[in-house]
Amino acid sequence: MAAEVPVITARVGGVPDILSPDEAALVPPADPMALAAELRAVYRDPGKARERARRARERLRRDFSVEPWLARYERIYQQVSRAAPAALVR
């Protein structure tokens, strides 16, 4: 994703939580024919593959870079500190 290279991956585990079909080619697990078809599709329509790769890189930057994670942690710490008993917060 960071290299802005077209992503072709199996739809397993948390992959569909990280990537959508707009950002990557998601194929069924253990389906070499589907994988081969997606590889051919990249060569048949490189413009579409480049656009998906661009969107994947943008998603990586937007959702998984350091800044969004720090902001999430900061919100958690603020929530916890507001909910903590006064005797524990010094």
N, C-alpha and C positions, 0 to 999 in steps of 0.2 A: 504494500500500500504506500509506504513512504517513498519508494522509488518510482511511483506512478506507472507501474507495469500492470498490464491486465491480470486480474486475479481470476483463476479458475480453481474452484475448490469443492470438496464434497460437503453436502448438507449434513454435517454431523456435530455432535456436542454443542458448544456455544457459538459455532460459526454463524448460524442464521441470526444470532443476537448481535453480532458485530457487523455483518455485511448483509445488505439487501440485494435483490436481483438488479437494482439500478446501479450497484457498485461492483458487482462481481457475477461471474457465471457460477451458479450453485447447482451442482449435479448430485444425483442420488448416490449414496455410498455404495461402494463395490460395483460400480457400473462403468466398466471401461469404455463401452460404446458411447455413453453419454459424455464421458470425458473427452474422447476422441472427437466427437461432434462439436464440442465447445472449442477445442483447439483449432479445428478447421474453421469455425465461425470467426475466430480472431483473425485468421489470415484472409478470409473472404471479405470481412468488413472491418478493416483496421480502424477506421474512424469511430465506429461504435465502440470498439474495444478501448480506444484511447479515452473516449468520453467517460466510459464506466470507470476506468483507472483514475481519471481526474476526480470524479465524484468520490471514489474510495479514499484518495489522498486527502480530500477536503474533510471527509468524515473522520479520518484519523486525526487530523489537526484539530477539528472542532470538538470531538468527543473524547479523545484519548491522549492528548498531549498533556504536558505538565500543568498548564494553567487551569483547564477545567477540573482536573483532579484536585488541585489545591483549593479551588473554590468549593468543591464538594466537601472536602475535609473541614474547611473553615465553617461552612454551614452546620456541619455535624457538631463541631466543638461549640459553636454558639448555642445550638439547641441544648446540648448537654449541660453547658454552664448555666443556662437559664433555668433548667429543671433541677439542678443540684441544690441540696439544702444549703442555706447560707453558712452554716458552720464548716462545710467542706470547701467552700470557695473562699480563698484568701488572696 
